[in-house]
Amino acid sequence: MADLSLMLLVFLLSSLVAYLLISKVPVKLHTPLMSMTNGISAVTILGALLLFSAETGPAEKVLGSVALVMTAFNVFGGFVITDRMVKMFKKKE
């Protein structure tokens, strides 16, 4: 029960942090959907890392690995798209 409580606490706190960070992003740089997706992916990465810290079976390790790779790919893609969008708004010399 303590593990579930800890995981729920981490989920709630990381969701709050993600929401606060996303709300500070200017609308010109991100669509709300892309920002929220990256925030959710960050929460999923934290959950996968918590899964690796606990003693689990091979099935849980495989699921955690898949979740970690997929969400890391999503977050990396979000940064690439953000970089491209920022370059669009820079003044050309």
N, C-alpha and C positions, 0 to 999 in steps of 0.2 A: 504494500500500500504506500510505503514511503517513496518507492521508486516512481510510482504513478504520480504522486503529489509533486515530486521534484520535476518530473517531465512536464506536468501541466503548468507549474510555476515558470519553468524555462520557456515554454511555449507562449504563455501570456506575456511575460516580460519582453521576449524577443519580438512578439507581435506589436507590442506597444512601441518599442524602439523603432521597428520598421515603419510603423505608421507615422511616428514623429519625424523620422528622416524623410519619408516620402512626401509628407505635407510641406516640407521646406524646399522641395525641388521646383524650380520655375516651370510653368506650364509650357513655355517655349521649348524647353529641352526634353521633356518626357511626356509621353501620353500617360494618363493615370493607370491604364491597364499594364503597360510595360513596367512601370515603377512598382505596382502592387505585385506583379509576377516575380520581380526580382526580390522583393521583400519576403514573399512566401517561400521562394527558393532558399533564401538565407535561413529561414526558420527550418526548412527541411534539412539543410546541411547540418544545422545544430542538432536536430533530432538524430540524424545518421551518426554523427560523432558521439552522441550520448549512447547510441546503440552499441558502438564499438567499445565504449568504456565499461559496459556491463558484461557479465558472463552470459553468453548466449550460444546457441547451437549454430551449426553451419548454415542452415536455411536463413536465419536472421542476419548472419554476416553477409551472405550473398545479397539479400534484399537491401541491407544497409549500403553495400558497395554500389549496387545499381542506383539507389537513390542519390548517393553522393556524386557519382559520375554524371547522372542526368541533370541534377540541379546545378552542379558546378559548370556544366556546359551552358545551361540557361543563363547563369549569372555572368559568365564570360561573354556570351553573346550580347547580353544587355549592355555591358561596358563597351563592346565594339560599336554597337549601334549608337550609344550615347556619344562616343568619340566622333563618329561621323556626323552626328547632328550638331555638335559643338563647332566642328569645322565649317559647317554650312553657315553658321551665324557670325563667324569671324569676318572682319573686314579684309577685303583683298587689297594688297598694296599695288 
